[in-house]
Structures are given as C-alpha cells and as structure tokens.
Amino acid sequence: QVQLAESGGGLVQAGGSLRLSCAASGRTFSSYAMGWFRQAPGREREFVAVITAISWNGGRTYYADSVKGRFTISRDNAKKMVYLQMNSLKPEDTAVYYCAAGVRGGTSRAVYEYDYWGQGTQVTVSS
C-alpha cells in the first residue's frame, strides 16, 4: 500500500509560481512511476506530468503539451517525495492537483494506469 499527501497549493497571480509537494509512504517508492494530474470544475481529470521509476531509463520525465516548458516534475527517492515546480502560471492552470503512483513504473499518462492517489491540493491562478 502507498499513501500520498499533496501540499503547496494556494492562490497566485498569473505569471507567478508555486511548488507542489507529494509525500509518499511505502518501501518500494523508487519503483513507482509518479504522476501529477489536475481536475478543473466540470472537466475530467487530466495528465500533467510523470516521472518514471529509476529502473525506467533513470527516471525520465514527460509533460502535457499545455505545461511543457513551464512545469518541472522531480523526485527524491531517499525522502519519498515528488515535486511539481510550476512557473508562468495561467488562469487556465486553476484546478485541484493530484499526485499519483503507478506500480508499472513507466510512462503512464492515463488515469487508469495509476494505482494510488492523494486527496489533492487546490491551485487557483487569478488574472
């Protein structure tokens, strides 16, 4: 079992930055793919970024086109933490952001490919 807890959300003006953190439990954290997803009101949960397990080519990163160049995902396996650095934020980035863990370890981008989820943290970007 893996438990995930997000933090770092809040209210920020457009153009600003936030750093989300996700604390994980479990002994095999480094073997999981770790992803960030978001869900805006009235919309489906969507992929934001993933960082693969170290066994998958050393922990590669992939991003949704909408955040590429602005967001950076990283992980610290020793601390069992995953981060999402969000820069140049836009009002359309407003959503609840979720951390997720996938036991397959690879480049999972679909919601159904993840096995564990956090409760989410609200990010609001004002114009």
Summary of the structure (lengths in Angstrom):
residues: 127
radius of gyration: 13.5
end to end distance: 40.0
largest distance: 41.9
contacts: 394
relative contact order: 0.32
helix: 7%
strand: 46%
